[in-house]
């Protein structure tokens, strides 16, 4: 379900066992123009709890997958950024910006593998065109820089991507 997360409050609670503590997050959200709240505990659906805790700016659009528990209540099982959404039609004119992977810094493992594979492919092409005697290490270093740029938006720090060849004019 598509929701607009408005914010959250977090409190620490005493566990049933002596000396144990846990966090409870009360998430305020809007769905279909109606405001509501959801209580999340840090020991249950940890990924959802951590995702919301890392949101830097509200309101935040997200897609939530919920499941009914054995007591008949709905639990949030998974969450992801909503991506590009038509706000005026979905949320009735709410001025919010779409959540993106760059904003949330949440990348699924499948996405990371695709990025690494693509970066390695491009790095091999780049290194073969710019280095006289390329090594696998050269390709891996460039691929790592390409991957870092895709994920973070900034290149990985290094002295140079590849050693310059004095024989070539560029």
C-alpha positions in Angstrom: 0.0 0.0 0.0 1.2 3.5 -0.8 1.6 5.7 2.3 2.9 9.1 3.2 5.1 8.9 6.3 4.6 12.1 8.3 7.1 11.4 11.1 7.7 9.2 14.1 8.3 9.2 17.8 10.4 6.6 19.6 10.4 5.5 23.2 12.4 2.9 25.1 10.5 0.3 27.0 11.5 -2.2 29.7 11.4 -5.8 28.5 9.8 -8.7 30.4 13.2 -10.1 31.3 15.2 -8.2 33.8 17.7 -5.8 32.2 16.2 -6.0 28.7 15.0 -3.0 26.8 13.5 -2.4 23.4 12.4 0.5 21.3 8.9 1.3 20.2 8.4 3.6 17.2 5.0 5.2 16.6 4.8 6.1 13.0 2.4 8.8 11.8 1.3 8.3 8.2 -1.4 9.2 5.8 -3.2 6.7 3.4 -5.9 7.8 1.0 -6.0 11.2 2.7 -6.7 9.7 6.1 -4.1 10.1 8.9 -3.3 7.1 11.1 -0.5 5.6 13.1 1.4 2.3 13.5 3.4 1.0 16.4 6.6 -0.8 15.4 9.0 -2.6 17.8 12.7 -2.9 17.0 12.8 -6.7 17.6 10.0 -7.3 15.0 10.3 -6.4 11.3 13.7 -4.9 12.0 14.2 -3.9 8.4 11.0 -1.8 8.4 12.0 -0.2 11.8 15.5 0.7 10.5 14.3 2.0 7.2 11.9 4.5 8.8 14.6 5.5 11.4 16.9 6.4 8.6 14.5 8.7 6.7 16.0 12.2 6.7 13.1 14.3 5.5 9.4 14.1 6.0 6.8 13.8 4.4 8.2 10.6 2.8 6.3 8.4 0.3 6.8 4.7 0.7 5.3 1.4 -0.4 4.5 -0.8 2.6 3.7 -4.5 2.4 1.5 -5.6 5.3 0.3 -8.9 6.6 -2.3 -9.8 9.2 -0.9 -11.5 12.3 -2.4 -14.4 14.3 -4.2 -11.9 16.6 -5.9 -10.2 13.6 -3.8 -7.0 13.6 -1.9 -5.7 10.5 1.9 -5.7 10.7 4.2 -4.0 8.3 6.4 -6.7 6.9 8.4 -4.8 4.3 8.9 -1.2 3.1 10.5 0.4 0.1 10.7 3.9 -1.5 7.6 4.7 -3.6 9.7 6.1 -6.5 8.1 8.5 -9.0 4.5 8.9 -8.1 1.9 11.4 -9.3 1.3 13.1 -6.0 -1.8 15.2 -7.0 -3.7 12.1 -8.1 -2.6 9.6 -5.5 -2.5 11.8 -2.4 -4.9 14.6 -3.2 -2.5 17.5 -3.8 0.0 16.8 -1.1 3.2 18.6 -1.7 5.8 15.9 -1.1 8.7 14.7 -3.0 9.1 11.1 -4.2 11.4 8.8 -2.3 14.3 7.6 -4.2 17.0 5.0 -3.6 19.6 7.7 -3.5 17.6 9.5 -0.8 17.0 6.5 1.4 20.4 4.8 0.8 18.6 1.5 0.6 19.8 -0.8 -2.1 18.7 -4.3 -2.4 21.3 -7.0 -2.9 19.9 -7.7 -6.4 20.4 -4.0 -7.3 24.0 -4.0 -5.9 24.9 -7.1 -8.1 23.5 -5.4 -11.2 25.4 -2.3 -10.5 28.7 -4.2 -9.8 28.2 -6.3 -13.0 27.5 -3.3 -15.2 30.4 -1.3 -13.6 32.8 -4.2 -14.2 31.7 -4.4 -17.8 32.3 -0.7 -18.4 35.5 -0.7 -16.4 37.0 -3.4 -18.6 36.1 -1.4 -21.7 37.5 1.8 -20.2 40.8 0.2 -19.0 41.4 -1.6 -22.3 41.1 1.7 -24.1 43.3 3.7 -21.7 46.0 1.4 -20.2 48.8 -0.2 -22.2 49.2 -3.3 -20.1 46.0 -3.7 -18.1 45.7 -6.1 -15.2 42.6 -7.5 -13.5 43.4 -5.2 -10.6 43.1 -2.2 -12.8 39.7 -3.2 -14.0 38.5 -4.0 -10.4 39.7 -0.6 -9.1 37.9 1.3 -11.8 34.8 -0.9 -11.4 34.7 -0.1 -7.7 34.9 3.6 -8.5 32.1 3.3 -11.0 29.9 1.4 -8.5 30.5 3.9 -5.8 29.5 6.7 -8.1 26.3 5.0 -9.0 25.3 4.2 -5.4 26.5 7.4 -3.7 26.6 10.0 -6.5 30.3 10.7 -5.9 33.4 8.8 -7.1 35.4 6.8 -4.6 38.4 8.7 -3.4 41.7 7.8 -5.1 44.8 9.4 -6.6 43.8 8.5 -10.2 41.4 6.1 -11.8 44.1 4.7 -14.0 47.7 5.6 -14.6 48.1 8.0 -17.4 49.9 6.8 -20.5 52.5 9.3 -21.6 52.3 8.1 -25.3 48.7 9.0 -25.6 47.6 12.6 -26.1 44.7 12.5 -23.7 
